[in-house]
Amino acid sequence: MRIRARLGFTLIELLVTLAILGLLASAAVPLAELAVRRNKESELRHALRDIRAGLDAYKQASDEGRIARAADASGFPATLELLVNGVPNARDPAKRPVFFLRRLPRDPFYDGPPAEAAQTWGLRSYASPPNDPQSGRDVYDVYSTSRAVGINGMPYRDW
């Protein structure tokens, strides 16, 4: 009879085990959240770098005369979609389009209603002041519309 009673766990042993598992889980959850946030920050960094490189390539092509532009234009695209959809090559007799991005990335911190990738970014025109970005006739730069602050202490909007 005594041998059968020793085969199971006591209530105290089960409670201690559950308490230890709860403590380990409570320590692991913040680390998992931090890893997710770091991943989203990395996505934001790469997306900003890709879009800005596309904007710079568009401006360079405009300055080289490969893209037709008005005399009073800045040389930057009117919309972000032009980077993906392409623009006719002014130097090519067949007018084949010049593309600057394969796809337009979404802002990983965008928390608004469902929208196209271009609508997830804040746009800054060439004519807007640096400390107060505003959209205008062209797209000079992009920024995240999130009001959150990054792990490094800088708002995502200022990246």
C-alpha distance (Angstrom), angle and dihedral (degrees) to the residues before:
residue distance angle dihedral
M1 . . .
R2 3.80 . .
I3 3.80 92.7 .
R4 3.83 92.2 59.0
A5 3.82 92.5 51.2
R6 3.83 92.2 54.6
L7 3.83 94.1 56.2
G8 3.85 96.4 75.3
F9 3.82 134.3 64.1
T10 3.76 122.9 -102.1
L11 3.76 121.4 -122.7
I12 3.81 90.7 -112.0
E13 3.81 92.0 54.7
L14 3.81 91.3 51.0
L15 3.81 92.9 48.4
V16 3.80 92.5 49.1
T17 3.81 90.6 49.3
L18 3.82 91.7 49.8
A19 3.80 91.0 48.1
I20 3.81 91.5 52.5
L21 3.82 91.7 47.7
G22 3.81 90.5 48.8
L23 3.79 91.0 50.7
L24 3.81 91.9 50.2
A25 3.81 91.8 47.2
S26 3.81 92.2 49.8
A27 3.81 89.2 53.6
A28 3.81 93.6 47.0
V29 3.83 98.3 50.2
P30 3.83 96.7 66.1
L31 3.81 90.1 47.3
A32 3.81 90.5 52.1
E33 3.83 90.9 48.8
L34 3.80 89.8 50.0
A35 3.81 90.8 51.0
V36 3.82 90.8 51.4
R37 3.80 90.9 49.1
R38 3.80 92.2 48.8
N39 3.79 89.6 50.8
K40 3.81 91.3 52.1
E41 3.81 90.5 47.7
S42 3.78 89.7 52.1
E43 3.83 89.6 50.4
L44 3.82 89.6 50.4
R45 3.80 92.1 49.4
H46 3.82 92.0 50.5
A47 3.81 93.6 44.2
L48 3.81 92.1 51.2
R49 3.79 91.0 47.1
D50 3.82 92.4 49.8
I51 3.80 95.3 47.0
R52 3.80 93.3 44.8
A53 3.81 90.8 48.9
G54 3.82 88.6 51.5
L55 3.81 91.1 49.8
D56 3.81 91.0 49.7
A57 3.82 91.6 48.1
Y58 3.82 89.9 50.3
K59 3.81 90.5 50.8
Q60 3.80 91.5 48.2
A61 3.81 91.7 49.5
S62 3.79 88.8 49.3
D63 3.80 92.1 50.2
E64 3.83 90.6 48.6
G65 3.81 91.1 52.8
R66 3.80 96.7 -113.8
I67 3.82 89.1 120.2
A68 3.79 122.3 49.9
R69 3.79 114.0 -126.3
A70 3.77 139.0 171.1
A71 3.80 118.7 -99.9
D72 3.80 92.9 -113.7
A73 3.85 94.8 45.1
S74 3.79 122.3 109.9
G75 3.79 94.9 -135.3
F76 3.79 95.2 -114.4
P77 3.83 121.5 115.8
A78 3.79 120.5 -90.6
T79 3.83 91.5 -134.4
L80 3.78 137.7 12.4
E81 3.79 90.2 -118.8
L82 3.83 89.9 69.9
L83 3.80 88.9 68.2
V84 3.81 89.7 61.4
N85 3.81 101.7 30.5
G86 3.79 92.9 47.2
V87 3.79 133.5 -138.5
P88 3.82 128.9 -114.0
N89 3.78 114.9 -88.8
A90 3.82 106.5 -119.7
R91 3.81 92.1 -157.2
D92 3.80 95.7 50.7
P93 3.83 114.9 86.4
A94 3.83 89.6 -149.5
K95 3.85 89.6 51.3
R96 3.80 91.7 -133.3
P97 3.80 109.8 -179.2
V98 3.77 124.6 -103.3
F99 3.82 113.9 -136.9
F100 3.80 125.0 -157.9
L101 3.83 103.1 -179.1
R102 3.80 132.4 27.4
R103 3.76 91.6 -147.1
L104 3.76 136.7 -6.0
P105 3.82 111.4 -114.3
R106 3.80 121.0 -136.3
D107 3.78 123.5 -121.6
P108 3.83 102.0 -101.1
F109 3.82 91.0 -150.1
Y110 3.81 95.6 49.8
D111 3.80 107.4 126.5
G112 3.80 102.0 173.8
P113 3.78 129.7 104.3
P114 3.82 118.6 -55.4
A115 3.80 109.3 -70.3
E116 3.77 143.0 157.6
A117 3.81 116.2 -82.9
A118 3.82 93.0 -103.9
Q119 3.81 91.7 56.3
T120 3.82 92.7 55.4
W121 3.81 92.6 69.5
G122 3.77 131.1 74.9
L123 3.80 110.9 -125.4
R124 3.78 128.9 -143.6
S125 3.77 121.2 -163.3
Y126 3.78 125.4 -145.5
A127 3.83 90.6 -111.1
S128 3.83 96.8 52.4
P129 3.80 120.6 99.3
P130 3.83 117.3 -105.1
N131 3.81 95.2 -119.0
D132 3.83 94.6 48.0
P133 3.82 110.4 39.7
Q134 3.80 114.6 -160.1
S135 3.77 133.4 171.7
G136 3.77 119.5 -111.7
R137 3.80 142.6 144.4
D138 3.81 94.0 -33.3
V139 3.81 141.8 19.4
Y140 3.79 111.5 -110.9
D141 3.81 97.3 161.0
V142 3.81 142.4 -6.3
Y143 3.78 131.8 -139.5
S144 3.78 138.0 -179.1
T145 3.80 115.2 -92.9
S146 3.81 91.6 -149.5
R147 3.79 117.0 118.9
A148 3.82 91.3 -153.7
V149 3.78 124.2 112.6
G150 3.79 121.8 -125.5
I151 3.77 128.0 -122.9
N152 3.81 87.9 -99.8
G153 3.83 91.1 58.6
M154 3.83 96.3 -108.2
P155 3.81 119.6 118.0
Y156 3.80 112.4 -111.6
R157 3.79 87.3 -125.6
D158 3.84 89.3 67.5
W159 3.81 97.4 50.5
